[in-house]
Amino acid sequence: MRQPSVIARRVAAASVSLVVAAGAAACGPKDSGAKAAGGDSTPHKGGTLTVLNAEPQSDFDPARLYTSGGGNVPSLVFRTLTTRNRENGAAGAKVVPDLATDTGRPSKDATVWTYTLKQGLKYEDGTPITSADIKYGIERSFAPELSGGAPYLRDWLVGAADYQGPYKDKKGLDAIETPDSRTIVFHLNKPEGEFPFLATQTQFAPVPKSKDTGTKYEEHPVSSGPYRVVKNENDGEHMVLQRNTYWSTAVDDQRKAYPDTIDVRSGLDSSVINQRLSASQGADAAAVTTDTNLGPAELAKVTGDKELAARVGTGHFGYTNYIAFNPTVKPFDNPKVRQAIAYAIDRSSVVNAAGGSALAEPATTFLPNQKSFGYTPYDPFPAGATGNPAKAKELLARAGYKNGLTVTLTHSNAKDFETSPEIATAVQDALKTAGITVKLQGLELNDYKDKIHSVKTEPGFFLAHWGADWPSGGPFLAPIFDGRQIVKDGANFNTGLLNDKSVNDEIDAINKLTDLDAAAKRWGALDQKIGEQALVVPLFHPVYKRLYGKDVKNIVISDWTGVLDISQVAVK
């Protein structure tokens, strides 16, 4: 999916914006501190939950949001055909029905998906939600003025490639049929066994055509969820949500919606957010964050305080930090050079640079180490925790560099402990022991993104990261390794420029599977096959550590998002 800074919009809200991370399992109520508030761990309705965030909840329109599993704050207002299972850990990586009665009924070849809406669904004004509203909501996401959402529908729906939305094309999309008010049918260009995952994204939220105000819709979108927007200032910097009285647990078994009011305040410095959550004074006692991690120094301080440590939620999100190679640039066109670097990497020092083992886990697979992705343990270039410089030197000599070589590593100057100078320096030090001199090229974040995502300017050796749009191997492997997704005149993510027919064919074959467990096993096998080509060197998977206020209860952190699910928390 994305390359997020703090998992706000693309994580997946990740968008999931764009971009939302990982331990044995995400933290459950027992070890998350759910009983830390005054001894009574029973969640009750009422009160105000405050959300303290760094990034504003901007573009609060279901067409424009890039989410995974419905997002976090967006999921309180916008329901979708399917959603993420609101449970801790691995159980939360499953897709479940939301507005629909099931996760979808595929045709034999998974090119047609049919959904039936639950009975009794209503908007915040009491009017019924219909299948035509979902069709219209999807169609308006194609309007150029409402761009920003996930791109899959344009590729997947029959005849959608050049569609410009309902404002310019009143006819709509023939690929979406609504034979009656509760049935909606999707016709796809090719088999897509993971369509139920896509149906969790906010483009599948219903929008009543009569209430659509175009680009102004984000100011007061019509709620289909447990809360309605009563205030939206400065494009999501301050939002206030209050109960939608027409929402009911009788038609929504996923969201608990305990608080009466959700007060979202954004644009805050991360250190200020953590200070306020730590102090837990006044309204901050009932506060959480959905986008701000504890840094290494803050975590060390929190760990030494028993009361604070009990208020830290730990989560895992499908996300990998890695070294990327451009094999069209010398000397990285030589597989032995790439393999030598893989052997030379000292992952223990990289993990320390990322904040230590509490905030990062070493990675030898590109897929995150969670079952839903198809994680299959393997290490094509086993070098232990601290690297194998002797093996690296041997490979360099066989590649014609017996006296070593000098290369340039491009990285970002952003202080994100991912593609930043700390990680680059750890790589530089490790490679030095193998006779490889690394010159560092640090770029400001926008320049870095522009350089590494352009085929024309992509360097030979750089730091990168990737997060999944949903918990599966598909949106993890396909954008990075499917040769048909190489973009020559736009943002390209297939950094290794791999266009291997056997890889492309296997991606297509797995996409046909509607048995997601069977698909996961094949994603894992494909990951290993690609990994042996040394087009990337996986470094680590991040771990999310986030504080919450002392009066917050019912902590749920799934492996889908890796962060606290605000649809579950209580403050009384």
QUIUR-V393448 format. One record per residue. N is the residue number from 1. RES is the residue in one small letter. PHI is phi in degrees with one decimal (NA if undefined). PSI is psi in radians with two decimals (* if undefined). OMEGA is omega in radians with two decimals (none if undefined). Layout:
N:RES:PHI:PSI:OMEGA  N:RES:PHI:PSI:OMEGA
This chain:
1:m:NA:-1.31:-2.75  2:r:-142.3:3.09:3.05  3:q:-129.1:1.36:-2.96  4:p:-78.5:2.75:3.06  5:s:-88.4:-0.88:-3.12  6:v:-135.7:0.55:3.11  7:i:51.7:0.95:3.06  8:a:-97.1:-1.79:-3.05  9:r:-65.9:-1.12:-3.03  10:r:-80.0:1.12:2.98  11:v:-131.9:0.22:-3.07  12:a:94.9:-0.18:2.11  13:a:-164.5:-0.30:2.67  14:a:-38.8:*:none  15:s:NA:*:none  16:v:NA:*:none  17:s:NA:2.72:3.00  18:l:17.7:1.37:1.98  19:v:166.6:*:none  20:v:NA:*:none  21:a:NA:-0.56:-3.14  22:a:-158.6:2.65:2.88  23:g:-158.3:-2.92:-3.00  24:a:-51.2:-0.94:2.96  25:a:-143.5:2.78:3.13  26:a:-61.2:2.70:-2.97  27:c:-65.0:2.27:3.13  28:g:-96.3:3.07:-3.08  29:p:-55.2:-0.61:-3.06  30:k:-62.6:-0.81:-3.06  31:d:-104.7:0.13:-3.13  32:s:-93.0:-0.11:-3.12  33:g:88.9:0.36:-3.10  34:a:-63.1:-0.36:-3.12  35:k:-101.9:0.26:-3.01  36:a:-78.0:-0.22:-3.01  37:a:-96.3:1.55:2.96  38:g:68.5:0.28:3.04  39:g:89.0:-0.46:-3.13  40:d:-94.6:1.88:-3.09  41:s:-93.6:0.01:-3.12  42:t:-72.8:2.14:3.12  43:p:-72.7:2.46:3.13  44:h:-127.9:2.70:3.08  45:k:-78.3:2.62:3.06  46:g:116.2:2.98:3.09  47:g:84.6:-3.13:-3.14  48:t:-119.9:2.21:3.03  49:l:-95.8:2.20:3.09  50:t:-99.9:2.35:3.09  51:v:-112.5:2.10:-3.13  52:l:-107.7:1.95:-3.05  53:n:-127.9:2.75:3.06  54:a:-82.8:-0.79:-3.07  55:e:-97.0:2.31:3.10  56:p:-63.4:2.64:3.07  57:q:-84.5:1.18:-3.01  58:s:-77.3:2.87:3.11  59:d:52.4:0.93:-3.03  60:f:-78.8:1.12:3.13  61:d:-130.9:2.26:-3.06  62:p:-58.5:-0.42:3.11  63:a:-72.1:-0.55:-2.98  64:r:-97.4:-0.31:-3.10  65:l:-76.0:2.39:3.06  66:y:-105.5:1.71:-3.02  67:t:-121.2:2.89:2.99  68:s:-127.9:2.29:-3.12  69:g:66.7:0.31:-3.12  70:g:93.8:-0.11:-3.12  71:g:80.3:-3.01:-3.13  72:n:-106.0:-1.30:3.04  73:v:-62.1:-0.77:3.13  74:p:-56.8:-0.60:-3.09  75:s:-66.9:-0.25:3.09  76:l:-77.8:-0.37:-3.07  77:v:-112.7:-0.64:-3.05  78:f:-111.2:2.00:2.99  79:r:-90.3:2.69:-3.09  80:t:-128.6:3.03:-3.11  81:l:-57.6:-0.77:3.08  82:t:-128.1:2.98:3.10  83:t:-153.0:3.11:3.08  84:r:-79.7:2.63:3.07  85:n:-72.4:2.16:-3.02  86:r:-86.4:1.18:3.10  87:e:-133.8:2.87:-3.13  88:n:-70.5:2.63:2.95  89:g:60.7:-2.47:-3.03  90:a:-63.3:-0.55:3.13  91:a:-62.2:-0.47:-3.14  92:g:-80.2:-0.02:3.11  93:a:-89.8:0.08:-3.13  94:k:-92.6:2.62:3.07  95:v:-93.9:2.42:-3.10  96:v:-135.0:2.86:3.12  97:p:-65.4:2.62:3.03  98:d:-126.6:-1.56:3.04  99:l:-72.0:-0.48:-3.09  100:a:-86.7:2.84:-3.14  101:t:-79.3:-0.33:3.11  102:d:-151.8:-3.06:-3.10  103:t:-86.0:0.14:3.09  104:g:113.7:2.57:-3.14  105:r:-115.2:1.92:-3.08  106:p:-85.0:2.69:2.93  107:s:-71.8:3.04:-3.07  108:k:-57.2:-0.64:-3.10  109:d:-102.4:0.20:3.09  110:a:60.8:0.50:3.06  111:t:-100.6:-0.16:3.08  112:v:-129.2:2.23:3.13  113:w:-123.1:2.29:-3.10  114:t:-119.6:2.36:3.12  115:y:-127.9:2.55:3.03  116:t:-118.4:2.27:-3.14  117:l:-77.3:2.60:3.03  118:k:-64.9:2.74:3.07  119:q:-82.2:2.59:3.04  120:g:84.3:0.22:3.12  121:l:-74.6:2.33:-3.12  122:k:-138.3:2.65:3.00  123:y:-80.1:3.11:-3.13  124:e:-63.6:-0.35:3.12  125:d:-96.8:0.09:3.08  126:g:91.2:-0.11:3.13  127:t:-77.5:2.61:-3.07  128:p:-72.3:2.58:3.05  129:i:-89.7:2.26:-3.10  130:t:-119.8:2.88:3.09  131:s:-63.7:-0.55:3.10  132:a:-63.2:-0.54:3.11  133:d:-68.8:-0.63:3.11  134:i:-70.3:-0.74:3.07  135:k:-57.9:-0.81:-3.12  136:y:-65.8:-0.69:3.11  137:g:-59.6:-0.71:3.10  138:i:-67.2:-0.78:-3.09  139:e:-62.2:-0.69:-3.12  140:r:-69.7:-0.35:3.10  141:s:-69.3:-0.21:3.09  142:f:-86.1:-0.20:-3.12  143:a:-66.7:2.26:-3.11  144:p:-54.7:-0.62:-3.11  145:e:-74.1:-0.14:3.12  146:l:-118.8:0.54:-3.10  147:s:-74.8:2.87:3.11  148:g:132.6:-0.36:-3.13  149:g:-78.5:-3.14:-3.14  150:a:-61.8:2.52:-3.03  151:p:-87.6:-0.05:-2.95  152:y:-60.0:-0.72:-3.02  153:l:-60.0:-0.64:3.13  154:r:-62.8:-0.60:-3.14  155:d:-84.0:-0.61:-2.97  156:w:-87.2:-0.64:-3.05  157:l:-78.8:2.42:3.11  158:v:-60.0:2.24:3.05  159:g:72.0:0.30:-3.05  160:a:-97.7:-0.13:-3.00  161:a:-56.3:-0.67:-3.07  162:d:-111.6:0.18:-3.12  163:y:-67.9:2.42:-3.06  164:q:-113.4:0.24:3.08  165:g:90.9:2.91:-3.01  166:p:-73.1:-0.28:3.13  167:y:-72.7:-0.56:3.12  168:k:-100.6:-0.53:-3.09  169:d:-123.7:1.64:-3.06  170:k:-65.9:-0.37:-3.05  171:k:-65.5:-0.58:3.14  172:g:85.5:-2.99:-3.09  173:l:-99.3:2.08:3.09  174:d:-67.1:-0.34:-3.11  175:a:-69.8:-0.23:3.11  176:i:-116.1:2.04:-3.14  177:e:-109.9:2.52:3.07  178:t:-130.0:1.42:-3.07  179:p:-63.5:-0.42:3.03  180:d:-153.3:3.13:-2.98  181:s:-69.1:-0.24:-3.11  182:r:-116.4:0.02:-3.08  183:t:-118.1:2.37:3.07  184:i:-137.9:2.35:-3.04  185:v:-126.1:2.31:-3.13  186:f:-113.4:2.30:3.10  187:h:-109.9:2.12:-3.02  188:l:-107.3:2.70:3.12  189:n:-68.3:-0.52:-3.09  190:k:-152.5:2.87:-3.13  191:p:-59.0:2.33:3.10  192:e:-138.6:1.61:-3.12  193:g:-68.3:-0.28:-3.11  194:e:-99.4:0.32:3.13  195:f:-55.0:-0.64:3.10  196:p:-57.7:-0.54:3.08  197:f:-69.2:-0.76:3.13  198:l:-60.6:-0.62:-3.09  199:a:-69.8:0.01:3.02  200:t:-85.7:-0.23:-3.04  201:q:-80.4:2.67:-2.93  202:t:-65.9:-0.24:3.05  203:q:-61.1:-0.34:3.13  204:f:-91.2:0.17:3.07  205:a:-79.7:2.49:-3.14  206:p:-72.1:2.48:3.05  207:v:-132.1:2.06:3.10  208:p:-70.8:2.15:-3.05  209:k:-56.5:-0.63:-3.10  210:s:-69.1:-0.32:-3.12  211:k:-105.3:0.03:-3.10  212:d:-73.2:2.14:3.12  213:t:-114.3:0.44:3.07  214:g:64.5:-2.27:-3.09  215:t:-67.8:-0.24:3.11  216:k:-91.4:-0.06:-3.09  217:y:-60.4:-0.53:-3.11  218:e:-64.0:-0.38:-3.14  219:e:-70.6:-0.59:3.05  220:h:-149.9:1.29:3.07  221:p:-68.1:2.63:-3.11  222:v:-84.4:2.15:-3.03  223:s:-78.2:2.42:2.96  224:s:-114.7:-0.01:-3.09  225:g:-105.5:-2.91:-3.06  226:p:-74.1:-0.24:-3.13  227:y:-129.2:2.67:3.08  228:r:-119.0:2.67:-3.13  229:v:-81.9:2.11:3.08  230:v:-109.9:-0.23:3.09  231:k:-153.6:2.36:3.05  232:n:-145.5:1.72:-3.07  233:e:-105.4:2.47:3.07  234:n:52.4:0.85:3.07  235:d:53.0:0.95:3.02  236:g:90.8:0.04:3.14  237:e:-68.1:-0.66:3.05  238:h:-134.0:2.02:3.13  239:m:-124.1:2.48:3.05  240:v:-124.9:2.21:3.12  241:l:-115.3:2.41:3.07  242:q:-129.4:2.91:-3.01  243:r:-58.0:2.44:2.93  244:n:-93.1:1.90:-3.02  245:t:-68.7:-0.24:3.13  246:y:-93.2:0.02:3.05  247:w:-88.5:2.58:-3.11  248:s:-149.5:2.54:3.06  249:t:-65.4:-0.25:3.11  250:a:-65.9:-0.45:3.13  251:v:-117.5:0.13:3.13  252:d:-148.3:1.76:-3.11  253:d:-94.9:0.17:-3.10  254:q:-101.5:-0.79:-3.08  255:r:-90.6:2.33:3.12  256:k:-85.5:-0.69:3.09  257:a:52.1:0.96:3.14  258:y:-72.0:-0.85:-3.10  259:p:-66.9:2.66:3.05  260:d:-76.5:-0.60:-3.05  261:t:-134.7:2.49:3.02  262:i:-117.2:2.08:-3.12  263:d:-110.7:1.87:-3.06  264:v:-101.5:2.06:-3.13  265:r:-121.3:2.16:-3.01  266:s:-126.9:-3.12:-3.11  267:g:78.6:0.37:-3.10  268:l:-96.4:2.62:3.05  269:d:-69.9:2.46:-3.06  270:s:-59.4:-0.65:3.13  271:s:-66.8:-0.62:3.10  272:v:-66.6:-0.73:3.12  273:i:-58.7:-0.85:-3.11  274:n:-67.9:-0.59:3.06  275:q:-64.0:-0.78:-3.12  276:r:-66.4:-0.72:3.12  277:l:-66.6:-0.65:3.13  278:s:-64.8:-0.81:-3.12  279:a:-69.1:-0.63:3.10  280:s:51.8:0.86:3.13  281:q:-99.4:2.47:3.08  282:g:57.8:-2.29:-3.12  283:a:-63.6:-0.41:-3.12  284:d:-69.9:-0.26:3.07  285:a:-66.1:-0.44:3.11  286:a:-112.6:0.82:-3.07  287:a:-122.6:2.68:3.06  288:v:-139.5:2.99:2.96  289:t:-127.8:2.54:3.08  290:t:-110.6:0.05:-3.08  291:d:-143.5:0.14:-3.05  292:t:-124.0:2.06:3.12  293:n:-86.3:2.82:2.90  294:l:-78.2:2.35:3.06  295:g:-84.2:3.02:-3.10  296:p:-55.0:-0.82:-3.12  297:a:-66.3:-0.75:3.14  298:e:-64.7:-0.70:-3.13  299:l:-64.9:-0.68:3.12  300:a:-60.9:-0.70:3.14  301:k:-68.4:-0.73:-3.13  302:v:-66.6:-0.71:-3.10  303:t:-60.0:-0.53:-3.14  304:g:-82.1:0.01:-3.13  305:d:-119.9:1.94:-3.03  306:k:-58.3:-0.72:-3.11  307:e:-67.7:-0.73:3.12  308:l:-69.1:-0.72:-3.11  309:a:-60.5:-0.53:3.12  310:a:-73.8:-0.16:-3.13  311:r:-113.2:0.58:3.08  312:v:-114.0:2.14:3.04  313:g:-93.1:2.34:3.14  314:t:-109.9:2.29:-3.11  315:g:-141.3:2.78:3.12  316:h:-125.7:2.30:3.13  317:f:-124.6:2.58:-3.12  318:g:-67.7:1.69:-2.95  319:y:-155.8:2.37:-3.12  320:t:-134.2:2.31:3.00  321:n:-100.0:2.37:-3.00  322:y:-153.9:2.89:2.96  323:i:-91.7:2.36:3.10  324:a:-113.8:2.52:3.08  325:f:-117.4:2.52:2.94  326:n:-105.5:1.80:-3.03  327:p:-72.4:0.03:3.04  328:t:-90.7:-0.08:-3.14  329:v:-107.6:2.21:3.10  330:k:-68.6:2.56:-0.01  331:p:-89.3:0.24:-3.02  332:f:-79.3:-0.01:3.00  333:d:-74.5:-0.24:3.12  334:n:-94.1:2.00:-3.11  335:p:-56.5:-0.55:-3.12  336:k:-66.6:-0.56:3.08  337:v:-67.0:-0.77:3.12  338:r:-63.9:-0.71:3.11  339:q:-64.9:-0.67:3.13  340:a:-60.9:-0.74:3.12  341:i:-65.8:-0.67:3.10  342:a:-61.0:-0.72:3.12  343:y:-70.1:-0.56:-3.03  344:a:-79.0:-0.35:-3.04  345:i:-62.7:2.30:3.07  346:d:-100.8:1.66:-3.06  347:r:-68.4:-0.46:3.11  348:s:-64.9:-0.69:3.12  349:s:-72.3:-0.60:3.08  350:v:-64.6:-0.77:3.11  351:v:-61.3:-0.73:3.09  352:n:-62.0:-0.68:3.13  353:a:-67.2:-0.46:3.13  354:a:-85.4:0.02:3.10  355:g:119.0:-0.01:3.13  356:g:99.8:3.02:-3.03  357:s:-65.8:-0.33:3.10  358:a:-73.9:-0.37:-3.06  359:l:-116.3:-0.07:-3.12  360:a:-155.2:2.51:3.10  361:e:-120.9:2.30:-3.10  362:p:-60.0:2.53:-3.09  363:a:-126.5:2.34:2.97  364:t:-117.7:-0.13:3.08  365:t:-111.6:2.60:3.08  366:f:-72.1:-0.71:3.09  367:l:-67.2:2.45:3.06  368:p:-60.4:2.73:-3.04  369:n:-85.8:1.06:3.09  370:q:-133.5:2.50:-3.05  371:k:-57.9:-0.69:-3.05  372:s:-60.8:-0.46:3.13  373:f:-82.7:-0.22:-3.06  374:g:91.8:0.35:-3.10  375:y:-49.1:2.16:3.08  376:t:-128.0:1.99:-3.08  377:p:-59.5:2.25:3.02  378:y:-162.4:2.77:3.08  379:d:-146.9:1.70:-3.05  380:p:-66.8:-0.35:-3.12  381:f:-132.7:1.20:-3.01  382:p:-64.1:2.14:-3.10  383:a:-135.7:0.23:-3.14  384:g:71.8:-3.02:-3.06  385:a:-72.1:-0.47:-3.01  386:t:-113.9:0.15:3.08  387:g:90.9:2.89:-3.12  388:n:-131.3:1.41:-3.08  389:p:-63.3:-0.50:3.13  390:a:-65.0:-0.79:3.11  391:k:-63.9:-0.66:3.13  392:a:-62.9:-0.76:3.13  393:k:-63.8:-0.67:3.11  394:e:-60.8:-0.78:-3.14  395:l:-67.9:-0.66:3.10  396:l:-62.7:-0.71:3.12  397:a:-63.1:-0.72:3.12  398:r:-67.6:-0.41:3.11  399:a:-86.9:-0.05:3.13  400:g:97.7:0.26:-3.12  401:y:-123.6:0.98:-3.08  402:k:-66.0:-0.37:3.09  403:n:-98.5:0.28:-3.14  404:g:84.9:-3.07:3.11  405:l:-156.1:2.93:3.13  406:t:-118.8:2.29:-3.13  407:v:-134.7:2.90:3.11  408:t:-114.6:2.26:3.10  409:l:-106.3:2.08:3.12  410:t:-91.3:2.38:-3.14  411:h:-147.3:3.01:3.12  412:s:-94.1:2.65:3.05  413:n:-90.4:0.01:3.13  414:a:-63.7:2.46:-3.13  415:k:-85.3:1.22:-3.05  416:d:-115.6:-0.02:-3.11  417:f:55.4:0.53:-3.13  418:e:-129.6:-1.12:3.10  419:t:-114.4:0.36:-2.98  420:s:-91.8:3.08:-3.06  421:p:-56.2:-0.59:-3.12  422:e:-60.6:-0.77:-3.14  423:i:-69.2:-0.75:-3.13  424:a:-59.9:-0.71:-3.13  425:t:-66.9:-0.67:3.09  426:a:-62.8:-0.70:3.08  427:v:-65.7:-0.76:3.13  428:q:-58.1:-0.81:-3.11  429:d:-65.0:-0.71:-3.12  430:a:-65.4:-0.75:-3.09  431:l:-70.4:-0.45:3.12  432:k:-60.4:-0.64:-3.12  433:t:-68.4:-0.31:3.13  434:a:-99.6:0.12:3.12  435:g:86.5:0.27:3.12  436:i:-106.9:2.05:3.09  437:t:-87.8:2.15:-3.09  438:v:-110.2:2.10:2.99  439:k:-93.4:2.36:-3.08  440:l:-96.9:2.31:3.06  441:q:-118.1:1.74:3.14  442:g:-92.8:2.29:-3.12  443:l:-123.1:2.64:3.02  444:e:-63.8:2.66:-2.91  445:l:-52.9:-0.84:-3.11  446:n:-65.4:-0.69:3.12  447:d:-66.1:-0.69:3.11  448:y:-61.1:-0.83:-3.13  449:k:-62.2:-0.79:-3.13  450:d:-60.7:-0.70:-3.06  451:k:-71.0:-0.81:-3.03  452:i:-79.6:-0.31:-3.11  453:h:-101.2:0.23:3.07  454:s:-115.0:2.20:3.11  455:v:-58.2:-0.56:-3.06  456:k:-74.9:-0.48:-3.05  457:t:-118.8:-0.01:-3.06  458:e:-57.8:2.19:3.13  459:p:-72.8:3.01:-3.10  460:g:-80.9:-0.36:-2.93  461:f:-152.8:1.97:-3.07  462:f:-156.2:2.87:3.09  463:l:-89.7:2.47:-3.12  464:a:-148.6:2.99:3.04  465:h:-153.7:2.79:-3.10  466:w:-148.3:2.41:3.07  467:g:-124.8:2.60:-3.02  468:a:-87.4:2.53:3.07  469:d:-73.6:-0.42:3.00  470:w:-156.1:2.81:-3.01  471:p:-76.0:1.38:3.11  472:s:-155.3:2.78:3.11  473:g:-69.9:-0.40:-3.08  474:g:-58.1:-1.05:-3.13  475:p:-72.6:0.01:3.07  476:f:-95.7:-0.81:-3.06  477:l:-87.5:-0.68:-3.03  478:a:-61.8:-0.84:-3.12  479:p:-63.5:-0.46:-3.05  480:i:-93.7:-0.47:-2.99  481:f:-128.5:-0.05:3.10  482:d:-82.1:2.05:-3.08  483:g:-61.3:-0.44:3.14  484:r:-76.0:-0.14:3.11  485:q:-101.4:0.16:3.02  486:i:-68.9:2.18:-3.13  487:v:-109.8:1.99:-3.06  488:k:-84.9:-0.42:-3.08  489:d:-125.4:0.63:3.14  490:g:-166.6:-2.81:-3.13  491:a:-72.2:1.99:-3.11  492:n:-110.2:2.35:-3.14  493:f:-114.2:-0.18:3.06  494:n:-80.0:1.33:-2.97  495:t:-67.3:-0.50:3.11  496:g:-82.7:-0.01:3.13  497:l:51.2:0.64:-3.13  498:l:-75.3:2.22:3.06  499:n:-136.9:1.27:-3.07  500:d:-102.1:2.05:-3.08  501:k:-56.9:-0.67:-3.12  502:s:-66.8:-0.59:3.08  503:v:-70.6:-0.81:3.13  504:n:-59.9:-0.75:-3.12  505:d:-65.1:-0.67:3.14  506:e:-68.5:-0.64:3.06  507:i:-59.3:-0.78:3.12  508:d:-63.4:-0.72:-3.11  509:a:-65.4:-0.72:3.14  510:i:-68.5:-0.65:-3.13  511:n:-62.2:-0.35:3.12  512:k:-76.5:-0.31:-3.03  513:l:-79.4:2.27:3.03  514:t:-98.6:-0.15:3.00  515:d:-84.7:1.74:-2.99  516:l:-69.5:-0.47:3.07  517:d:-67.6:-0.73:3.10  518:a:-65.5:-0.69:3.11  519:a:-63.3:-0.72:-3.11  520:a:-59.1:-0.73:3.13  521:k:-61.5:-0.67:-3.13  522:r:-75.3:-0.54:3.04  523:w:-63.0:-0.71:3.12  524:g:-62.5:-0.73:3.12  525:a:-65.8:-0.67:3.13  526:l:-68.0:-0.67:3.09  527:d:-56.2:-0.78:-3.13  528:q:-65.8:-0.72:3.13  529:k:-61.3:-0.76:-3.14  530:i:-70.0:-0.69:-3.09  531:g:-58.8:-0.53:-3.12  532:e:-68.3:-0.24:3.13  533:q:-86.1:-0.11:3.08  534:a:53.7:0.76:3.05  535:l:-84.8:-0.33:3.05  536:v:-139.8:2.77:2.99  537:v:-122.5:1.81:3.11  538:p:-61.2:2.41:-3.12  539:l:-110.2:-1.02:-3.12  540:f:-161.6:2.77:3.00  541:h:-106.3:2.25:-3.12  542:p:-73.2:2.70:3.04  543:v:-116.5:2.31:-3.14  544:y:-93.8:2.24:3.06  545:k:-124.4:2.04:-3.06  546:r:-135.0:2.34:3.10  547:l:-77.5:2.71:2.95  548:y:-142.0:2.79:-3.05  549:g:-65.4:2.78:-3.02  550:k:-69.3:-0.32:-3.14  551:d:-100.1:0.15:-3.13  552:v:-88.8:2.32:-3.10  553:k:-129.2:2.99:3.10  554:n:61.1:1.07:-3.11  555:i:-80.4:2.14:3.09  556:v:-127.3:2.15:3.14  557:i:-131.2:1.92:-3.08  558:s:-93.3:2.82:3.05  559:d:-74.2:-0.11:3.09  560:w:-73.0:-0.83:-3.06  561:t:-107.5:-0.51:-3.10  562:g:76.3:0.05:-3.11  563:v:-129.3:2.84:-3.13  564:l:-56.4:2.32:-3.12  565:d:-92.1:1.90:-3.03  566:i:-74.0:-0.16:3.06  567:s:-75.3:-0.15:-3.08  568:q:-107.8:-0.37:-2.96  569:v:-77.0:2.68:3.04  570:a:-123.6:2.73:-3.12  571:v:-126.9:0.15:3.12  572:k:-131.3:*:none
